[in-house]
Amino acid sequence: MSDDTRTSPGTDTDTVSAPAPAATPPDEFVPPVTGRKRTLALIVVLTGFVLDLLDITIVNVALPSIRDGINATASTMQWLVAGYALAFASMLIISGRLGDIIGVRRMFLIGVAGFTFTSLLAGMAQSPEQLIVLRFLQGAMGAVMVPQVYTLIQLLYAPKERGRAFAALSAALAFGTVGGPLVGALLTTANVGGLGWRMIFLVNVPIGIAAFFAARALLPESERNRGERLDVVGATLITAAVMLIVYPLVQGREHGWPLWTYGMMVAGLVVFALFVLHQRSRTESPLVPLSLFRHRSFSSGLVVVFLFQGAVMSFFLVITIYVQIGVGYSILRAGLAGLPWDIAVPLLGWLSARWITPRLGRVGLQIGLVLLIASMFWFMWVIDSTPQVTIWQLLVPMFIGGAGMGMTFPPLMGYSLHDVPGHQAGSASGVVNANYQIGVTLGIAACGTLFFSLIAASAPTATDDVGPRLRADLVAVGVAEGQAEQIGQRFRDCVSTQLGAADPTLPPAGCDSATVAAGGGDRAVQVIEERSFEASQISFQRAMVGTLWFSVISFALALLGSFLLPRR
């Protein structure tokens, strides 16, 4: 390790401060706290991480209840999700750098306090506009909190011990992403005290308060770089670049990808190039020290994290939509379907940290990526076999995929941050998080667009497959053959239009079952509803199988990128 990563002789090491973990060679690292106190400190840090993850996924489940509760429009509901993501992505690098300057413990406490307070206000919101603003502020506070999580792990654990901590982090990631919909469903349907959807925000308040006071008591402080200042110009440029790139990715599909979305992304790349030039010319206190990219593990890790996380999160998006809308699972059943993944991640994460990675090095990570690819093929086989897939059929591929994630994530984060000097840990964590967030957003945008495009493309053939059975059923319930033919044609047009729309759950105007039946009676209406659902199932089935190729390709590229990582 280079000399600039060692602790300077005059460094202040009062009892409230501890040297950053990479400030001394790994074999000389002395953790600021050990034993049970360190374990409790890790639990507190991961609690903040989970709170952020849950608030990203939990809201999606509660959107229908929020819409009914405060008369929110479709645009409002989009912004409840997009506003959080936009603020979160925009603030990550700045917050990571501020952790370097004023201390990660202090920034974590600010983030937890701010997140708890905005959660309280969101749970009390009386209008859609109030809730949108508060979601934006929640995202900003989440971005203040999350980069410090990675830095605190570096502060608490020596390099050779971090695999175990990152295994716990991967379990928290799995719970937040897969378990979020289940928690949201339970909180919303429980309707505690008549609060309904408000509980998804208010539940953060007691947890956040407990986490804040526990963090004050347990977390050590990193060494602050008192001579450095925040690069305001750099912060402005990177914030603008992230917003210009992320906003059209979040909103593009809903608007049909107009030209302005591509223009914004190009402008974002131009501003990002200006940011890089500014960082290269800045000799003091850069927002992102470009020397970070001299570390092969850091640069290579960014590539693999980008591909891996984008593929994981986009997969969960489409599989959740598929089982709920395409198969007809309830919210609770859809959440339970992901439990095998939740179980496998911490189990294999623990094994990865304790045995696999120390013995196999990057090969263990690569085995995890191979398992993820294998699980995607297993999903294809299961889904392609029947439109009405059961939870039991999803159990094995879910477990294999969770095992792959458990083997991949802990060593991947360890590789990415292992060689980063302690005084740059906050900046590195902010870059990793921003890279992760943009990768997730890009993956979701690409995968979501592909999924819904395939649904629309497969709709005509799906209605053709169902058509003969529809006409036979209509004749069987007393509809004349000529009228059955007319109904069949109207059925094809309406179902194809609906499945090609931005929201395939809403029938177009004049396409409700009673109108399509054209006076054929209640039994004809029932036949149309049953065959509409069948056609939708077939379209979703074919689209899901096609979309899984996106995950396969992304994981395969991540596997190739992993060969750039150090062997150990």
TAGI-V913540 format. One line per field, one symbol per residue. ss: DSSP state (@ for helix, = for strand, . for the rest). psi: psi as a letter, one per 20 degrees, with the letter a starting at -180 (. if undefined). burial: 1 if it has 24 or more other ideal C-beta (glycine too) atoms within 12 Angstrom, else 0. Layout:
ss=???
psi=???
burial=???
//
This chain:
ss=..@@@...........==..@@@..@@@......@@@@@@@@@@@@@@@@@@@@@@@@@@@@@@@@@@@@...@@@@@@@@@@@@@@@@@@@@@@@@@@@@@.@@@@@@@@@@@@@@@@@@@@....@@@@@@@@@@@@@@@@@@@@@@@@@@@@@..@@@@@@@@@@@@@@@@@@@@@@@@@@@@@@@@.@@@.@@@@@@@@@@@@@@@@@@@@@@@..==.........@@@@@@@@@@@@@@@@@@@@.@@@...@@@@@@@@@@@@@@@@@@@@@@@........@@@@@.@@@@@@@@@@@@@@@@@@@@@@@@@@@@@@@@...@@@@@@@.@@@@@@@@@@@@@@@@@@@@@@.@@@@@@@@@@@@@@@@@@@@@@@@.....@@@@@@@@@@@@@@@@@@@@@@@@@@@....@@@@@@@@@@@@@@@@@@@@@@@@@@@@@@@@@@@@@@@@@@@@@@@@@@@@@@@....@@@@@@@@@@@@@@@@@@@.............@@@@@....@@@@@@@@@@@@@@@@@@@@@@@@@@@@@@@@@@@@@@@@@......
psi=qqhijqpqhjpplrhiqqqqhjiqqhijpoqhqrbhhgghggggghggghggghighhhhhighhgghhjlqrhgghghhghgghggghhiggghgghhhgiphgghgggggghggghgghhijqiqhgghgghhghggghhhhgghhggghghhhpqgiihhgghghhhghggghghighggggggghhlpkjhchhhhghhhghgggghghhhhhhprqrpqnhiqqpngggggghggggghggghhgighhjkmrhhghgghghghghhhhgggghhiphplqgooiihiiohhgghhggggggghhgghhghghhggghgghhkqrgghhghhighghghghghgghghhggghhicihgghhghghgghhghggggghhhqhmqrhhhigghgggghggghhggghghgghjgjpqhijggggggggggggghggggggggggggghhhgghigghghhhhgghghghghhjjpqgghhggggghggggggggiirhnjipqrpjjqhhghhljirhhhgggggghghghgggghghhgghhhhggggghghhgghhiiqqh.
burial=0000101000000000111111110000101110000100111111111111111111111111110011010001111111111111111111111111111111111111111111111110100100110111111111111111111111111110111111111111111111111111111100000001111111111011101101100111111110010110011011111111111111111100000010011001001100100110010011111101101011111111111111111111111111111110101101111111111111111111100110000111111111111111111101100010101001111111111111111111111111111111111111111111111111111111111111110111011011100110110010100001001101111111111111010010001010011101000110111011111111111111111111111111111011011000
//
